[in-house]
Amino acid sequence: MSDNAEVVAFCDKMSAAIDNKNAKARARAAAKKAAGDAITDALNTVLTSTPQTLADIAAQIPGATPNKVASRIAPMVDSGAVTKAVTKVNKKRITVYSVA
């Protein structure tokens, strides 16, 4: 059988490893949130009363993709700060966004 001190030492070591892993995960999550906040701030400056597609908006924001812009603009549409409209161009339906 193992000595109790060995078991306690092993548990303490594993607990410290888990705490270290969680601290690194929190740091990565904070960095991702900060990057998302930068895109949201840029959206506030890029959006105008002129309707624009997600691709047009993403092209004006460095490091942004249409998918990242879509995920940041959806809450703004839900709150009513941004209007979403569907228009037809060359028989294609295109979603455009503008400031409400």
C-alpha positions, 0 to 999 in steps of 0.5 A, a space after each residue: 500500500 501507498 503511504 498517505 503522504 505520497 497520495 496527498 503529495 500526488 493530489 496536491 501536484 494534480 490540483 496545482 496542474 489543474 489550477 495552472 491549466 485553468 489560469 491559462 484558459 482564462 488568459 486565452 479567453 480574455 485575449 479572444 474577448 478583447 479581440 472581439 471587443 475591438 471588432 465591435 468598436 470598429 463596427 460602430 465607426 464603420 456602420 453608416 446609414 448607407 446599407 452595406 453587406 457583411 463582406 463590405 463591412 469586413 473589408 473595412 475592418 482589419 482582421 475581421 471576416 464576414 463570419 466574425 462581423 456577423 456574430 458581432 452585428 447580430 446582437 446589435 440587430 436584436 437591440 435595434 441599433 442596426 437595421 437588417 434588410 434584404 435586397 435583390 441585386 441581379 436576381 440574388 437576395 443580399 442582406 444589408 445592414 445600416 444604422 437604425 
